[in-house]
Structures are given as structure tokens and as C-alpha cells.
């Protein structure tokens, strides 16, 4: 690069239980950019409060470079979380994030990190995304959020990402924004990541791959179901999406999946509930409401009918 660009300051705040893949997908592209440029473009530091390292969700930890302090200023602050981010309650850390946002930092949430940003109150009124696993519980506790189902979303100085490999696409997009397409192509080649995905790409694999059908009407209905887990739509509404009568849709659906439309819909919601029971700190009543059941009693009956156990057994 011919000109000497401004050195960008990057703070990485991993929350205990953070996913290693997300952490590496953020840190390494910045490191590669520095090496390829021959002089630093990004000053990257891992931050903590009190301890000298933070444990990940796996058998490794992140070494803390600096302790958080109120006089810090960053161009970017990345908050990376996994596990049960809705249980995070460190008020000093949340206040510190708010302080950096007010100083003008671009605040970035990765994987479960957007949940932390929501708890801090810094994404209200901003378009955002989060890992699909955390979406139902996040909407249950913060129903007014402008939540999207994309790999990553950038709205002014708020950037949110589903995590995992999507964090690599997001970080490369930020490097492209800062230093241009030609340079980021070199960085992505260094990562052996030659096809950078767009922010608007879907987080989850295509429905035809996951369910083994190519019937267009069935696929439209399944997509509608996934978009409406917490507020289920009726069979008549799904029939309108398919362009078929309810009887015709049930017949086509049964041939493709072996289930009626509403039985498949209920099972899909129960699968989401099962994931929430294992991965979130929401109460059983909150999980019931987040997956479209009228209350804990209704949910418990349906859950036991499908899994032959009580929801509380998964929570234990």
C-alpha cells in the first residue's frame, strides 16, 4: 500500500465461554492484514476485567493484553460471547460498553455478543442480527429489537454478526471498507477464503438441503414457519403462501415430509424450544412463549408428547 493509512485501534472483549472460531475469525484477518501491509494497520488488543485470561467454550483461553479502563478509546470494540449470554450481568462491563459507544467507537457484537449489546442498551433502534440459536430468547426479552436473519448487519456504528465463519466474512468486509477491494482480496487469499459472502446471506443451510424436498410450495411454507416461531401463523395463512387449499397443502406436505403441515410446524417449534432449554437461561415459561405456546402447561404437554420427558429434565 503506497500511502501510510491511519492505525486503527481494535479492542476485543471475549466473554467467558466465548466461541474460539468466532474469536479467531475476528483476530486473524487483522493480523494477516498487518503482515501483508508490512507495517501495522490495526492495533489489536484483547481486553478483560480482573483476570489475566478468559476461558473459551473449548479447551483454550484468550490471554488478556490490557485491563478495561474508562480512559480507553477504540475505533472498533468487538464483544464476542457464546453459551448463555443472556445470563451475563456484569453492570460495570455493560456500562463500560455504553461509555465507549458514546465516545464514538464502532461497537461490534459477534455470535452471542449482540445479546450483550442489547443488555447494554446500545443497539436499540439499530438493525442487527445474532446467531440463530440466540434469536428466540433475545426477542423474548427485547421484543422491540430490529432483528434480521443475516450473516452480519452494519447500521451506522453498530455491527452485529451471527458468529462462526460469518465473523471472517464480516472482518474482511471491514478491512475492505478501510483499505479497499484489492487489499482485502490479498487478505482473504491468505485466509484461503476466496469467496467472501455478502452480509445479507442466510445463516442457516437452504431448506431443500435440510429437508430433502424441492417442492416449491412446501419450501415457501417451511420458510414462513421458520420466520414465525414465536408467533405461529395459521394453516389458512400458510395455504395462501403455498397458493393451495389447506387440504391440498396437507396432501403435498405429507408426501414430502411424512407429516401434516401443523404437526411439522409444532415439531419445528419444539426443536427450537429444546435448543433453548439447553443453551439459554430463560425460564420454561419464557421459552414456551418464545416458541409460540400459550403457556408452560401447554408447552410441557406438547414437549412430553414429542420427547417423552419433561422440559425440566433438559434444563437440569
N, C-alpha and C positions, 0 to 999 in steps of 0.2 A: 504494500500500500504506500503510495507516494507521499501523502500528507500525514502529519502526525495528529491523529484524532484525539479527542478528549478521553482521558482514562475514566471509565465508568466504574462506579463503586457498586458492588453487589453483596448484599447480606443474605446469608442462607440460614433460616431458623428451622431446624428439624425438631419436631415434637416427638417425644418418646413414643416408640412404636412406629416410627416413620418407615415407609417402604424404600428399600435400597434402590430398586430400579428407578423410582422417581427421583431420588437424590442424585444418582449417577447421571441420569438423563438431563439434569439441570447443570451440574457442576462440570462434567467433562467437555461439553461443547465450548464453554467459556475457556477452559484450559487449552483445548485444541486451537481455539482462535488466537490465544496469546502466543502459542508456539509457532503457528503458521505465519503470524504477522512479524515475528522476530522481536517484538517488544510488547509489553502488556497493553491490552485493550481493556481488560476487565480486572479489577482488584476484587477478588472473591474471598470472602471470609465466612466461616461457619460460626454461628452465634449461639450462646447459651446463657442460662441464668443459674449460677452457683456451681454446677458440676463441671468437670473438665472433659466430659464426653456425654453423648446421648445414645442410648441403645436403640437399635432399629427393630423392625419386626422379625429379623432373622439373626443369625449368629455373628453379628458385626455391630460396630458403633461408629459414630461420627465424632472425630476429635474437635473439640471447641477451640477456635482460634482466639476469640475475644468474648468477654462477657458483655451482655447488653448494658447500655448506659444511656442516659437521657440526652447526652450531647451528641449522639451519633446521627449522621446524615448519610443516606444512601440514594443512589439513583434507582436501584431495584432492591426490594425486600421480598424474598421468597419464603413463604411459610409452607412447609411440607409435613403432612400428617397422614396417618393411617389408623388402623384399629378402630377405636371408638372416639373420634374427635369431638362428638357432641358432649362427651363427659369431661372435656377439658375445661378447667375453671380457674386457672391462674389469672387473677384480676390484674396483677402487675404486668404480666406479659400482654394481656389484651389492651391495657391502657398504653403500653409502650408501642404497640402496633398502631393505635389511633394517633399517637403523637407523631410517628413517622409519616403517616398519611397526611397529617396537617402540615408537615414540613415539605410536602410535595413529592415524596417518593412514589414510584410506581409500585403498588402493593400486589404481589402475585401469590395466589393460593394454588397448591398442587395436591392432587389426589383428595385426601380429606382436609387439606388446607383451607379450601373455601368455606368449610364448616366453621373453622376457627375465625376466619374473616367475618362471617355472618354473626358469630358470637361477639366479636369486637364492634360490630355495627358499621363496618367500613364499606360494605357492598350494597347497602340499601339504596335503591334507585339506579343501580348499575346492572346491565346484562351480565350474566355469569353462568358458569357451569360447574359441575362437580362429578366425581366418579359415580357411575350409575348406582353402585351399591349404597351410596350415602344419600341419593336424591330423595327417596320417600321420607326418610327420617328428617332430612333438612326442611322439606316442605311442610312437614307436620309441625315443626317448631317455629318455622319462619315462613308462613304461607304467602306473604306478600313479595317474596324474592322473585326477580325476573330470571327464572332458571331455564337454561337451554340444555339440549342433549348433544352438545358438540364436543369435539376433542379439546378445544380450548376457545376461550372467548376474551376478546380485548375490548374494553369500553373505557375510553379515556385513560386514566391512570389506575385502572383495576384490570388485572389479568387473572383469569382462573382457568384451571386445567384439570382434566379427568385423571391425570397421572399416568404412571407406567410409561410405555413407549411414547404416548402422546406428549409427555414432557419434553422429549427430544425434539419433536416437531415444533413445539411452542418455542423452545430456546433457540432453535435455528431461525425461526421467524423473527425473533427479537434481534438476533445478530444480523439478519438480512436488513431489518429496519435501520439498524445502527450503521452498517458498513457495506450494504449493497449486495445484489444478487450474485455477482461474480465471486466475491469473497466467501459468501455463505456456501456456495457450491463447493469450494475447496474444503470448507469445514465439514460439510455433510459427506463428502467423499472420504475424508479422514475417519469419519464415524462408520464408514461402509453403509451409509443410509442414503442411497441415491435417489429415492422417491420421497420427497418431503410432502406429507399430507397437508391438505388445507385445514384451516381452523374449523370449518363447518362440517368436516367429515364426521360420520357417526361413530359413537364409542363402541357399539357392540356389533358383532358379525351380522351379516344380512340374514333376514328371516328365512329365505329359501334354504340357506345352508343349515340353519339350526333346526328346521322342522321337516326338511326333506320334501317339500312340495313347491311346485312352480305355478300353482293356480293363482291367477292374478286377484280374483275376488277374495280368496282365503288370505292372501298376503296383505291385502289392504285392511281386512278386518283385524288381523293379528297386529299390524302396526297401530291401528286405532286402540286396541286393547292395551298395548304397552304404553301408549301415551296417556292412558286414563286408568291408572292403577288405584289411586286414592279416591277417585270419583267415577265409579263404573258407569258406563253407558248402557242403554237398554238394547235388547235384541232388535227392536224396530230401528233404532239408530244405526246399529251395525249392519242391518239389512240394507239401509239406504247407502251406506258406504260401499257395500258389495254390489249394489244395483240388482238385488234379488229379493224375492219374498223371504220371510222368515223360514218357511218350510223348505224352500229351495236351498237357502243358505245352510240350514242344518244338514240337508242331504249331502251337499257338496263338501261341507266341513267334515262330516263323519267319514266320507270316502278318503279325505286327505289326512286326517289325524286320528280317526278312530274314536272321536269324542264329539258330543254336541257342542254348539257354539258356547253356550253359557257354562257348560261343565269345563271346557278348556279355559275359559276366562277365569272361573273360580280357582282352578288349579294354578293358573299363572299367578294370581294374586297371593295364593297360599305359598308358592315358591318364593315370592318376594318377602312375604312375612317370615318364612323360615330363615332367609338370609339376614333379615333384621334382628331376629331373635339371637342369632349367633354373633352378629357384628356390631350391634348398636346397644346403647344404654337406655333406649326408650322403654317405657313400661309396656306391659302387654296390652293395656287399653289403648295407648298411643299407637302401637303397632297395628292393632285392629283397625283403628280409624285411618291410619296411613295407607292401608291396603284395601280400603273400601268396605269394611264390615261395620255394622251398625253399633257394635259394642263388643266388650270382651266375651260375653256369653255366646253370642252368635259366632264370633271368631273361634272360640275354643271348641264349639261343637263341630264346625267345619274342619278345623285343623285335626281334631282327633279322628274324624271320619276318613281323612286322607292319609295321615301318618301313623295312626293307631297309638299315639302318645299325646300327652298334654303339652301345650306350648311351653309351660314352665319347665318341662324336662330338658328342653333345648337350652333354655336360659340358664339352668343350673350347670 
